[in-house]
Amino acid sequence: MPSLDSAARRLTLLTAFAAATATGKPPDLAAQEQQPQADLPGSYAAGECHAAPFPVQLPALDSVLDSASLATALKSTGADKPVVFGLMLGGLRGAPRVHIIEKKVSGQVADRALQEVDAAIRVAPTDREWVFRLRVEVGPEPTMGLERSEVCAAVPGPRSLQMRTFAVPAESLAQMRREGEEAARRRRSVLHRVLVDAKGQVVVVELAHSSGDASTDEKEADALRRRLFTSTKVDGVAVSAWVDVRGDR
């Protein structure tokens, strides 16, 4: 006769399978689809800009695009000054795969050059995220190379403050000061991970490091849910991403 523990585990598995079957999806796939997804992998310190940490190594230029045919095509565009393109390929979502970051040529010439870059891109692997810049230097023979992109993480907007005026006995001021300093210390120690979409809206707030006080943790999380953010940008293109926000921001 099976034990009560094994019977309970069997009932739990059967319940999960029945729930997934109702949607026509296996249990693990159904669970994955419920997880919020960001355009960028990883998590970034709110408000900081730095070189994109992925891919770990920049790929060879010719594994990304046909540089020989692109060099020939660029000659016909009339591009006679440097142009820098942003490439977002592979498993990345939510952004155009080619865009212009810097240009010293006319808009019409830049658009033609962008079309040639897009046409020269090889099939990108969907199991990895590729984001980098393509710098094209124009001369008798165009030269080009890949550079790391820049990620600027989302920035939380101002807190909503509520001002109240009331009389405080002098003997209570010292106690209030101590309590305020302790509350500020707890806020500084709390850290939340926040998924911010490309429009700056908060999607999910997760506790990454507790202040040691559950009430403070939840108040900070609730405040983050009500704040607007500037979105995370990759070479100027807005994307969704996880950002780390400390309670003193």
C-alpha positions in Angstrom: 0.0 0.0 0.0 1.6 3.4 -1.0 2.5 5.8 1.8 0.6 9.0 2.4 3.6 11.1 1.2 3.9 9.2 -2.1 0.1 9.5 -2.6 0.3 13.3 -2.0 3.1 13.7 -4.4 1.2 11.7 -7.0 -1.9 13.9 -6.5 0.2 17.0 -6.9 1.8 15.8 -10.2 -1.6 14.7 -11.6 -3.1 18.1 -10.7 -0.3 20.0 -12.5 -0.6 17.7 -15.5 -4.3 18.2 -15.7 -3.9 22.0 -15.5 -1.4 22.0 -18.3 -3.4 19.5 -20.4 -6.4 21.9 -20.2 -4.3 24.4 -22.2 -2.8 21.8 -24.5 0.8 22.4 -23.3 3.2 20.3 -21.2 3.7 21.4 -17.6 7.2 22.8 -18.0 6.2 24.8 -21.2 3.1 26.2 -19.5 5.2 27.4 -16.5 7.8 29.0 -18.9 5.2 31.0 -20.7 4.0 32.5 -17.4 7.5 33.9 -16.7 7.9 37.5 -17.8 10.5 37.9 -20.5 12.9 40.8 -21.1 14.4 41.8 -24.4 17.9 41.8 -22.9 19.5 39.0 -20.9 20.9 39.8 -17.4 20.2 42.5 -15.0 21.7 46.1 -14.9 22.2 48.7 -12.2 19.6 51.4 -12.6 20.8 54.5 -14.2 24.3 53.2 -15.2 25.7 53.0 -18.7 28.3 50.5 -19.7 29.4 48.3 -22.6 27.0 45.4 -23.3 28.2 42.3 -21.4 27.0 40.0 -24.2 28.1 38.3 -26.3 31.1 37.3 -24.1 33.3 37.6 -27.2 32.5 39.6 -30.4 32.1 37.2 -33.3 34.1 37.3 -36.5 32.8 40.0 -38.8 32.1 37.5 -41.7 30.1 35.2 -39.4 27.7 38.1 -39.0 27.5 39.5 -42.5 29.1 39.2 -46.0 31.6 42.0 -45.6 33.0 41.6 -49.2 29.6 42.1 -50.9 28.7 44.9 -48.4 31.9 46.8 -49.2 31.0 46.7 -52.9 27.4 47.7 -52.2 28.4 50.6 -50.0 30.3 52.2 -52.8 27.1 52.6 -54.8 25.3 54.4 -51.9 27.4 57.5 -52.1 28.5 57.2 -48.5 31.7 59.2 -48.2 31.9 59.6 -44.5 31.9 57.2 -41.5 28.6 55.6 -40.4 28.0 53.5 -37.3 25.1 51.0 -37.3 23.6 49.2 -34.4 22.9 45.4 -34.9 20.5 43.4 -32.7 20.3 39.9 -33.9 19.7 36.3 -32.8 17.4 35.7 -29.9 16.8 39.4 -29.2 13.3 40.7 -29.5 11.5 44.1 -29.6 13.9 46.2 -31.7 14.9 46.6 -35.3 17.8 44.4 -36.2 19.7 47.3 -37.9 19.5 51.0 -37.0 21.8 54.0 -37.4 23.7 55.3 -34.4 26.0 57.9 -35.9 26.2 59.4 -39.4 27.8 62.3 -41.2 26.1 61.7 -44.4 22.6 62.8 -45.6 19.6 60.9 -44.4 18.9 59.5 -47.9 22.5 58.1 -48.2 22.3 56.7 -44.6 19.0 54.9 -45.4 20.5 53.3 -48.5 23.5 52.2 -46.6 21.3 50.7 -43.9 19.4 48.7 -46.5 22.7 47.3 -47.8 23.8 46.4 -44.3 20.5 44.6 -43.6 20.7 42.7 -46.9 24.3 41.6 -46.1 23.4 40.0 -42.7 23.8 36.3 -42.6 21.3 34.0 -40.8 21.7 34.7 -37.1 21.5 31.9 -34.5 18.3 32.1 -32.5 19.8 30.4 -29.4 22.0 33.4 -28.5 21.7 37.1 -28.2 23.9 39.3 -30.5 24.1 43.0 -30.0 27.0 45.1 -31.3 27.9 48.1 -33.4 29.2 48.0 -37.0 31.5 50.9 -37.7 32.1 51.6 -41.4 35.0 53.8 -42.4 34.9 55.2 -45.9 38.0 55.4 -48.1 39.2 54.1 -51.5 38.1 50.7 -50.0 35.5 50.8 -47.2 36.7 49.2 -44.0 34.4 47.9 -41.2 34.6 46.3 -37.8 32.4 45.2 -34.9 32.4 47.1 -31.6 30.5 46.6 -28.3 27.2 48.3 -27.9 26.3 50.5 -24.9 23.5 49.6 -22.5 22.0 52.4 -20.4 19.8 50.9 -17.7 16.4 52.3 -16.9 16.2 55.2 -14.4 13.4 55.4 -11.8 11.4 58.6 -11.8 10.9 60.8 -8.7 9.1 59.4 -5.7 5.6 60.7 -5.0 5.9 62.6 -1.7 3.1 63.4 0.7 3.7 66.4 2.9 1.9 66.8 6.3 2.2 69.5 8.8 1.7 68.8 12.5 2.9 69.9 15.9 5.6 67.8 17.6 6.5 68.1 21.3 10.1 69.0 21.7 10.8 65.9 23.8 9.7 63.7 20.8 12.0 65.2 18.2 15.1 63.2 19.3 13.0 59.9 19.1 11.6 60.8 15.7 15.1 61.6 14.4 16.4 58.2 15.6 13.5 56.5 14.0 14.0 58.4 10.7 17.7 57.5 10.6 16.9 53.9 11.2 14.2 53.8 8.5 16.7 55.5 6.0 19.3 52.8 6.9 16.9 50.0 6.2 15.9 51.6 2.8 19.5 51.9 1.8 20.0 48.2 2.4 17.0 46.9 0.4 17.5 45.9 -3.2 14.8 45.1 -5.7 15.0 43.7 -9.3 12.5 45.4 -11.5 11.4 44.4 -15.0 10.8 47.7 -16.9 9.3 47.5 -20.4 10.3 49.6 -23.4 7.8 52.3 -22.5 9.1 52.7 -18.9 6.3 50.8 -17.3 7.0 48.5 -14.4 6.0 44.9 -15.2 7.4 42.9 -12.2 9.1 43.8 -8.9 11.2 41.1 -7.1 13.0 41.3 -3.8 16.8 40.7 -4.3 18.1 41.7 -0.9 16.0 42.3 2.2 16.4 45.2 4.5 15.7 42.9 7.4 12.3 44.4 7.9 9.4 42.9 5.9 7.3 46.1 6.2 10.1 48.2 4.7 10.7 45.7 1.9 7.0 45.8 0.9 6.7 49.6 1.1 9.7 50.0 -1.2 8.3 47.4 -3.6 4.9 49.1 -3.6 6.5 52.5 -4.3 8.5 51.0 -7.2 5.3 49.6 -8.7 3.8 53.1 -8.8 6.9 54.9 -10.2 7.5 55.6 -13.9 10.9 54.8 -15.3 12.9 55.9 -18.3 13.4 52.8 -20.4 16.6 50.8 -20.8 18.3 51.7 -24.1 20.8 49.8 -26.2 22.6 52.3 -28.5 19.6 54.6 -28.1 16.9 51.9 -28.8 14.4 51.4 -26.0 14.0 47.8 -24.8 12.7 45.9 -21.9 15.2 44.8 -19.3 15.7 43.9 -15.6 17.3 46.6 -13.5 18.6 46.6 -9.9 17.1 49.4 -7.8 18.3 50.2 -4.3 15.9 51.7 -1.8 17.7 55.0 -1.6 17.1 55.8 -5.3 
